[in-house]
Amino acid sequence: LLIASCVLDTASYNINGPTSLVLLIIMSFWRPFAFHIPSIDSILDRQSVTLEDVLDEEQVLQETKNQNRKLINFLSQKDNLKRMINYITAEPEDTADYKHRVRYPNLSSEILSLELSHFSDIIYEDEALLTQLYSFVLSEPEQPTQMTPILASYSSKVACNLMQFKIPQTVEYLKKKDIIPKLVANIRNPSYLEVLLKAIYCEHTHMNLDLGVSQILIEKELIPKLIDNFEPDHDADTHEAAAQALVDLIQICSRVGVSSPILNQLESKEMASKLFTSILSESSTSELIHGLSVVSELLRRNSLLQGPNPPQRPGLHANGLQPAHLDLMPPPPTSPPPPPRADLDPNTLPSFIETTLSYLPNMLAIIQNTTPGEEREFQTAVGEQKLFGFRRMRVLETLASLANTGFPAVFHTLLNKNVYSVCLDTFFEYQWNNFIHVTVEQMIVPLATSPLSFLQLVKDFGLADRIVEVSQQNHTEEESNQRSVFRRGYMGYLINLTRLIENTTSSSEPLKAYLQENEKWQQYIEGIYKEAVQRQKRPFLPSMNQSPSFDDPNQDFGQDQNYMDFQDDFTDFLYPEEGDLTYEGENRQYDYQNEQINQYDDDDSEDDSEGDEDSDEENVDSDEEQQPQQEQQTEQNVGQPEN
C-alpha cells in the first residue's frame, strides 16, 4: 500500500527519478503527522487549471491566509479576480448546482475579504473590476437592488475591506460614479449602510485627507433621512436599524479630536427637536425605545464626567422576571464610555443638552402614565408585582445619562422640574425591580459633585428621611421572624446611598450640620446602618486563611456565627419540623417524609408485575427495616461539616 501510494503521488506531483521516489516514501510516512506538500500546489502545477479546480480544494482558504505565493499569484490574475467578483455579484442560474450557488460565492467573498493589499492593487488598476464590484449599488436609487441579500452582503463586505487599502481612490471613485447619494437613498438596506459607514470611518480616521465625504452626506441629508425612519408608521426593524446606524455614526465620528460636521448637524436644535418629536409620544413604543438609545449616546458624548454604561439586561424584561421581546430592545452598547471632553465648559450647556432639557415634561409624563399593556400584574415569589415596562425603563436610563453629564445647570433643572422626586417615588414603589434601583442610584451619585444640589436632594426632597423610614419598616418586618417576609429588594441600594451621604459630609458643612441635628438619622446610623455594615464585613464562611483539620478532635467548627446560622437554615430546609410537607401537581400528592423511590418498579411491565409481587413485598419490608437506621444516621450527620 505504501509503494502504491508513492506511485500515485509521483504521478500527481510530476516527480521522476529514484531520489524523488525516496523523498515521496519519506513524506508519505510523515503525512499522517501533518508533514506534507500542500495539495494546492500540485493542482496549480497542472496544465489548464481553472479557478473552480482551486476553489474545490478544501485548504484553499487556509493556504491563502498563509500567503501561499503561488496560490496568490494565481488568484490575482485578472480573469480569476473577475470570476470571483462575478460569483459575489451575479445571481446564479436556476439550474446551477450547490457549488455555484453557495460554495464558490462564499469562498470568493472570504478570499477577497482577506487583508491582502495585492488584490486591491490589481482591482483598482482596472475600473471595470471596480464597477463590477459596486454593481449592487449602481442601479437607480428608486429601484430596489436585483441582488439577493446574501450576495449584497458579500459585495459590501469585499468593498469595505478593499476600501481601507485605497481610501483616496475609493472616495474619488464614489464621487465620480455618484454612489454616495445612492447609498443615502437606500440606507434601510444593511449592505448600503455598511459601505456608507465604512466611508465615513475612513475619512474620520484619516483627517489629513480632505476627502469631502462628510460634506456630501450633509448635502444629501443623511441625518434627516435617518431620523425620518423613527416615524410611527415604520416597523420595529426599521426603528432598530436607524438607531443602530446613528449610534455607530456617533461612535465613529467621536473618535477624532476635532468636531465633526455630521455630529454638529445631528446635535443641532433642528435635528434634535425633530428626533424628540418623533419618539416622545404617549403611545410610542418601539420608536421611543430605539430613539432614546441615540439620545443616550449623544449625552454620553457631551459628558463632563466618566459616565457609566446603561445597565445591560439581555434576555430579561425591565422587571427582570420575564423573557424579553428582543425585537423591541436595541443591543447594549459594546464600546466603553467615552472619556470626558476637554473642550466643554462646565458653565455653558451644549446645544443638544439644552434641547433635551426642554423635553423633560414629556419624559416625566411617560414615567407617570402607563399604557394599557403596562397596567397588568404578574405573579412572582414575593406576590403580585406591577409591570414597569421597556418604555419607562428607557426613559429612566436617559434621565440617568442626562444626570451623568455633570453640568451644574442640569442638576438645577432636574431638581426644579421634580425629576428626582418622581424617580425616588418610582424607586420605592417598585421595591423588587433592581434595574430601577441601580438606574436611580446612577442619577444620585453624580449629584454629590454639586454640594448645594446634593443638600437640596437630601434635605428638601427628604431622601434622608425616606431612607430612615423604609429601613425601620424593613427592620420591623425582619424582627417579626415571619418566614414569609423577605428583606426588601432595595435595602442594599439604601446602604450604598447612606454611605454616599455620610462620605459627602466631609466636603459639605451645611449637609453635615443638617444630619447632626436630625435625631432620627443619627439613631439610624448608630443602629440599623451600623449593624448592616458590620454584617457586610463579616465573612459568610469561616476564614480561608486557615485550612480546617478534620483529624483534630479539638477543632471547633462552630466559632463563626454566620456559618452556624447557615447550617441551621439549611438543615431546617432539608428536614422541616412541621409534619408532612406535600407538593400538589397534576392531581397527585407526594408525602415528603414517607415517599420511597424505586426507579426499577416504574419500569416494570404489566406482565411482570404479577410475578414480582412477592419480591416487592420483600423490598417494602426491607425498606421499613432500614428506615430507622437511615433516620438515626441522618440525625448524627446533621450539623457536621463536610470535607
N, C-alpha and C positions, 0 to 999 in steps of 0.2 A: 504493500500500500504506500509506503514511503517513497519507493522508487517511482511508482505510477504518478504520485502527486508531484514529484520533482519534474517528471517528463512534461506534465501538464503546465507546470509553472514555467518551464523552459520555453514552451510554445507560446505562452501568453506574454512573457517578457521579451521574447525575441533574443534570447541569450544562447550562444553556441559555445562549444568548447568544453574540455574536461574541467578547466578551472571554474567556469561558471556553474557547471553541474555540481561541483563540490560546494560551491558557495550556496547554491539553492538547497542542497541537502542540509547544510548547517542552518540556514534560515528557516527551512521547513520544521526543523526541530524546535527552534525558538519561537515559531509563530504562535503557538498557544499561550506564550508568555508575553504577548503584545509586542514582539520584536519582529517587524515585518515591513516589507516595502509597501507603501500606500498603493492600494489597488487603483486609485485615481490616476496615478502616474502611468500605470500600464494602459489605462483607457486612453489617455492623452497621446500615448506613443503610437496608437493605431492610426491607420490611414483613413481619411474621410470620417473622422469622428464628429459627431453632431452635439449640439447643446443638450439635446434630450438625453443622449447617452451619458453625459456627465451628470445631469440632474437626477438620473436614475440611480446613481451611486449613493449609498447610504451616508458615506463620510464626506460628501461634497461640502456641506455647510461647515463642518468642523475643520476640514482642510483649508477652507477659505479663511476661517478665523485664525488658523495657524499661519496664514500668509504664505501658503504654498505658491512659490513664484511661478512655476509652470502653469498652475491652475489659474492664477490671477491674470496672467498674460493671455490665456485662452479666453477667459470670461470678459476681458477688456476689449476684445475685438468688437468693432462697431456692429457687425452683423449680430453677434451674440448679445450685445447690450440692447440692440433694437428688439430682438426677440424677447428678452426678459422684460423690457418695458412694455412690449405688446401683451405679454401674459398678465400684467397687472393693470392694464388699461382697457383691453378689448374683451368683450364678452365672448366666451367660447360658444361653439355651435351646440345646438340641442343634442346632436348625436355624439358629442365629444365624450371620451372615456374619463375615468376618475383622475388620471394623471393630468390631463389637460384642463380639467375643471377645478381641481383642488391642489394637487401636489406641485405642479410647475408654477402656478401663480404664488403660492405660499413661499416656496423656496426662492423664487426670484425676488420677492419682497424682502425676505430675510437677508439675502446676499447683498442686495443693493443698499440695505439699511446699515450694513457694517461700516464702521468708521475707517474707511479706506479712501483716502483722497484720490487714489488712482482712477476710480470710477468717475468721480466728479470732474476731474480734469478732462477726460475724454468726452463726457456728456455735454459739458458746457462749451466745448470746442465746436460742436455740431448743434446748431439751433434747432434742427429738425428733431433731434432726440429730445431736446428740452421741451419743444412744443408737444411732442407725443406724450411726454410725462405729465404735462399740465392740461391734457385734453379733457380731464374730468371737470375743469373749471372754465374752459374756453368757450363753452356754449353760452347762449343768451341768458342773462340773469333771470328773465321771466320764465324760462323753460326749465323744468326740473332736469337734473342730470340723468342721462340714459344708463349710467353705470350703476351696478348693484352696490349696496353699502359696503360689502366686503372688499370689492375691488377699489372703491373710492378710498377706503381706509388704507389699503396697500399703497395706492398712489400718493396720498398725503403723507404717509409715513416715510416713503422714499424721498419725496420732495423736501420734507423738513430736515432729513438727515443730510442731504446734499447741500442744503442752503447754508449750513454752518461752515462749510469749506469755501463757499463762494458768496459771501454776503453782499458786497457791492454789485457783483454781476447779477445775482438773483434779483435784487431790488430794481436794478436797471431793467431787467427783463420784465418784471411785473409791471413796471410803469410803462414800458414800451407796448406791451400787449394789453394794457388797461385791465389787468387782472384784479387789482385791489378793489375797485368798485364792485366787481362780480363777487368777490369774497364777502364784502359787506352785505350785498344784496341777498346772500344765501347763508347768513350766519346761523340759521337754525340747523344747518347741516353740520354735523361734527367734523367732517373731513375739511370743509371750507374753514371752519373756525380754527382748527388746528394749524393750518398753514398761516392764517392771519395772525394768530398769537405768536407763532414762531418768527414771523417777520418783525413784529413789534419787539420781541425779545432780542433779536439780533441787533436792532437799531439801538435799544437802550443799554445793551452790554458793550457796544462799540460807539461810544459817544463822540469819538474823534472822527467818525464818518458821518458826513452830512447826507443822510440817505433820503430824508423827506417823507418817510412813511407816516409819521405822526400827522404831518400837515395834510396829507392826502386823506387820512382817516377822519380828520376833523371836517374837511370839506365835504366828504361823503356821508357825514352824520352817523358815524359808527355808534357813538354813545346814545343819541336819541333813539336809534333803531333797536338797540339792546333794551333800553328802558321800555319801549313800546311792547315788548314781549311780556311785561307784567300786567297787562290789561286782563280784567276778569274773564274775557271771552276766550282766552287761551287756556290750554290744559296744563296740568301739573308738570308734565315732562318739559313743556316749553318754559315754564317758570324756573324750573330747576336748571335747565341748560343756560338760560340767560344769566341766572345768578352765578353759576359756576364760571361762565365766561368773564363776568365783571370782576369776580374775586381773583381769578387768575390774572386779569389785566392789572388790577391794583397791585398784586404782589410782584408782577414783572416790572411795572413802572416805579415801584418804591425801592427797587434795588440800587438805583442810581442816586448820587448825592445831590443832583440838581433837580429843579422842578420839571415835571413832565407836562407837555401841553395837553395830553389826553386826560391826565388826572385833574388838571386845572379846569378842564371843561366839565368833567364828572362832578367835581366839588363845587361848581358854581351854583349860585342860588337858583337859577332857572332849572338846571338839571336835577338838583336835589329836591326842589319843590315838586317837579314832575314825578320823581320816584316816590316820594311820600304820598302824593295824591293817588297814585296808582295802587299802593299796597295798604294804606291805612283807611279801611272802611269797616263798618261794623260786621259785615257779612264775609269779609275776605278771610281766606284760609291759606291756600297754597301760595298765592302771590305774597301774602304777608310773611309767611314763614321763610320763604326763599329770599324775598326782597330785604328783609331785616338782616339777613346774613351779609348782604352787601353793605348795609349801613354799619354793622358792627365792624367790618373790615376797614372801612374808612375811618371810623372812630379810633380804632387801634393805630392807624397810621398817624392820626393827629393827636397822639397822646404825649403828655409831658412825663408820664410815669412808664415803668415797665409793666404794662398791663398783662393780666393773666389770660390764658386761653379760656373760652367758654367751656363749661363742664360738658364732657362728652358722655353720651348715653346711647351707644349703638345697641339696637335691638330692644329698647325699652321705651315705654311711654314716658311723658313728663312726670307721671306719678311713680315711675319706677317699678310698677307692678304688673303691667300688661304688655303683651307683644306690641311692637311698634309697626306702624304702617310706613315702611321705609320710603315709599314713593312721596311722602309728604315731608321727609326730613332731609335737608341738604347734608352732604357729607361733612364731618367735622373738619376743622382746619388742620392741615398737615404741617404748616410752616410754624416755626416758633414765633412768639410775639416780637414785633419789630422793636429795635432799640429806641430810646427817647430821642426825639428830633431836637437838634441844637438850634435850628432856625426858628423855633416857636418862641413867642414872647408870652410869659405867664399872664401878663396884663391885657393881652389882646386875643380875643377869641377868633379862631379861624372861621371862615365863611360857612363851611359845612356844619360846624357845631352850632353856630347861631341859627341856621335853618332847622337843625334837629331840635333845638330847644323850643322853637316856635310850634312844634307838633307834639309837645308833651301832653296837652289836654287830650289829644286823640289817643295817645298810648294809654293814659290812665283810664280812659273810658273803656278800652278793650279789656284791661285787667279787672275793672269793677263790674263789667256787664258780661254775662255769659251767653253763649249761643245755645240753641236748643240741644245740640249734641253734647254740650258740656254740662248740662244740668243733671245728668244721670249719676247714680251712685253705684258702687260695686263693692262686693264683699271681700274682706281681707281677714287676716288672722286677728286683727285688732278691731274687727267690726266693720260696718259700712263706712266707706270713705267717699268724699266728693271728688269728682274728676276735675283736674286743673286744666289740662289740655295743652296741645302744642302751641296754639296761638298765643295764649297768655304767657306761656313759658318763654317763648321767643322774645316777646316784648320785655319781659323782666330781664332777660340776658342783655338786651340792647340798652336798657337803663343802667345795668352794671357796667357795660362798656363805656357809656357816657360818663359815669362817675369816675371811672379809671383814667379818663383823660387828664385829671389832676388840675384843671383850671379852677381857681377860686370862684370865678363868676358862675361856673357850672354848679358848684356846691351851693352857692347862694340861691340860684334859680330853683334847683331841685328842692331846697328846703321851703322856699316861699310858695312853690306850687304844690306843696303837700305830697310830693312824690315819696319821700321817706315815710310819711305817715301811712300811706296806702300800702307800701311794701312791707312795713312792720305788721300791719294788720293781716296781710296775707301770710307772713312768716308764722304768726301764732295761730292762725285759723287752720292751716294745713300742717298739723303737728307731725305727720308721718311722711311728708314729702321732702326728702333731703335735697332734692335738686333746687327747690325753692330756698331752703335754708342756706345752702352754700352760695347761691347767687346773691341773696340779700346780704350775706356776710361780706361778699366781694364788693358790695356797694358801700358798706360801712367802713371797711378798712382804709380806703384812700381818704376818707373824710378826716381821719386822725392827723393828716398833714396840715390841716387848717384848724388851729385850736379853737377859734371862735365858732366856727361851724360845728365842730365836734361837741363843744359845750352846749350849743343850741339843741343838738340831737339828744344828748344825754339828759339835759335839764328840761327844756321846753317841750320836747316831744315825748318825754317820760320814758326813755329807754331804760334808765337805771331802775325806776320804779316797776316797770313791767318785768324786768329780769327778776327782781326780788319777789314779786307776786307769784309768777308762774313757778319759780323754784320752790317756794314754800308749799304751793299746791302739790307739786310733784313729790316733795319730801313727805307730805302728809299721806299721800297715796301709798308710798313705799313703806311707811311706818305701819300702815293698816294690815300688813302681812297677808294681803289677798293675792293668791297665786294667779288670779286672772288679770291683775293690774300690771301693765308694763311701764317701764320708765319712758317718759315722753320722748318722742323722736328728736326734738330739737335741743335737748339738755346739753349735749356735747358742744353744740354751737354757742349756747349761752355761756358755757365755761370759757370758751375762746373769746367771746365778746367781753366778758368780765375781766379777763386777763388784759385785753387791749385797753379797756378803760383805766385799769389800775396802772398800766405802764405809761399811759398818756398823761397821768397826773404829774409826772416828773417834769414835763415841759409846759404845763398849763396850771398856773397858780389859781385862777378862778375855778377851774374844774376840781382841783384838789380841795379848795375851801368848801365848795358845794357838797362834795361827797363826805367830808369830815363832819359837816353839820347834819347830814342825812343819817338819822339813827337806824332806820331800817336797813340801809345799805351797809352800815358798819356791822350790824348784827348778822347780816347775810354773809359778809366777808369772813367774820370770825367763826361762823357756824357752818352753814351748808357749803359754801365755796371752799373753805379751808379743808373740810372733810373730803370734798371731791378731789382737791389737788393731792392730798395725801394718798387717797385711794389710787389715783393715777400713777403715783410714784412707786407704789408697791409692786413688786413683780408678781405676775399671775401665777407662776410656778416657782418651785424652790430655785435657789441660786444655781446658775450653771457653772460657776467658778469652781465648785467642789463637786466631784462625782460621788454620788452616794454609794456606800459599800453595803451590799446586801448580806455579806458574810459577817459583818459586825453585829452581834446581838444587841449591843448598846446603842446602835444607830437609831436616832429619833427622827421619823419622817413627818411628825405632826407639828413641827415648830412654826411652819408658815400657815398663817390663818387663812389666806386666800386658797391655798391648796386644800386645806381641810374643808372649807366651805364648798369648794368644787367637788370634792369627794362625796360630801353629804348630799348635795343636789343631784349628782349623777346617780348615786345609789337610790335616792327617792324616785328618780325617773325610771330606773330599771326594775325596782321592786316596790311598787306602791303599797301602802298600808291599808288603803280604803277598799276592802272587799274585792270583788271581782271587777275587772275593767273590761268592758265589752266594746267591740267595734261592729258597727252595723253597716252593711253594704250588700246590695243585690239580694235582699230578703234573707240574709244569713247573719247569725250572731256567733261570735267566737269568744269562748271563755279564755281570759288572759292567763290564768294560773293553771288551769286543768287541761289545756289543749296539748295533745300529744301528736307529733308529726311523724308520719311514717310514709316516706316517699314511695316505697315499694308497693304499699297497699293501693295507692292511687292508680298504679299501672296494671293492676290485676284485671283480667277479662272476666266476663260473666261465667264462662265455662269453668274457670279455675277457682272462682270464688267459693263454690260449694266444697271442693276438695280441700280448701285451705282453712276451713272454719276452725278445725282443731288447733292448727298451728297459730291462728290468730288469737284464739283464747289463751294459748300458752304465752304468746307475746304480751298480751294485756296483763296476765298475772306477773310476768317477769318485770314489766314496767312498773306495776304497783309496788313490787318488792324493792326496786331500785330507786323509786321516787324519794322515800325518806332519806336514803343515803345521799342522793343528789342535793336535797334541800339542806342537809347537815353540812355537806361540803361547801355549799354556796354561802351559808351563814359564816363559815370560817374564812372564806375568801373576801367577803365584803369589807371594804376599808383597808385591805392590804395593798401596798403599791406593787405595780407590775414592773418587771425588768424591761 
